[in-house]
Each structure stands twice: as structure tokens, then as C-alpha cells.
Amino acid sequence: MNPEQPKHIPHGVTLEMILARLVEQYGWEELGKRIVIKCFTNDPSIKSSLKFLRRTPWARKRVEDLYLSSVNENPRA
């Protein structure tokens, strides 16, 4: 990847897919440590987290940034 090329979420990858992958990779507890938001630390679920992330741009950006860094570290086939 060209270092000057901006990182971006591939077309077709939804927020739900991103969150599911992060939960699979890190689990809710570790995800809540990496991104400290209540929807990850207090009775977490995909549904409640998606609702919060869709209304909260700064939190969504942090989730997307973590996803991008995790994809670059551990790409799937």
C-alpha cells in the first residue's frame, strides 16, 4: 500500500460487518478497553452498538479506524 494513499473501508463492507469482525477478533471486553464507550462495556450487543455508532460520528470513526488497523495487521483470505 502506498503510504500516501488514504486508508478506506472497502466498498460493500457495512458497519455491522465491521463490528462483527471486531467482536470476533477482540471480544466485547477487549473492544471496550480499546474503544471506551458504554455500548461496548455495559451489556453489549451488536444491535445496541450499531444504534449508537450510527448516531455518533466520532465513535463510528474510532471503530472504523480500529477495523482498518486490524485488517492491515491480520488480513483474511
DAUR-V495921 format. One line per field, one symbol per residue. psi: psi as a letter, one per 20 degrees, with the letter a starting at -180 (. if undefined). burial: 1 if it has 24 or more other C-alpha atoms within 12 Angstrom, else 0. Layout:
# DAUR-V495921
psi = ???
burial = ???
This chain:
# DAUR-V495921
psi = pphipqqqpqpiorhgggggggggghrgghhhhhonqhiiholqqgghgggghhinhhggghgggggghhghhmqq.
burial = 00000000000000110111111000010011001010110000010011011000001101111111010000000
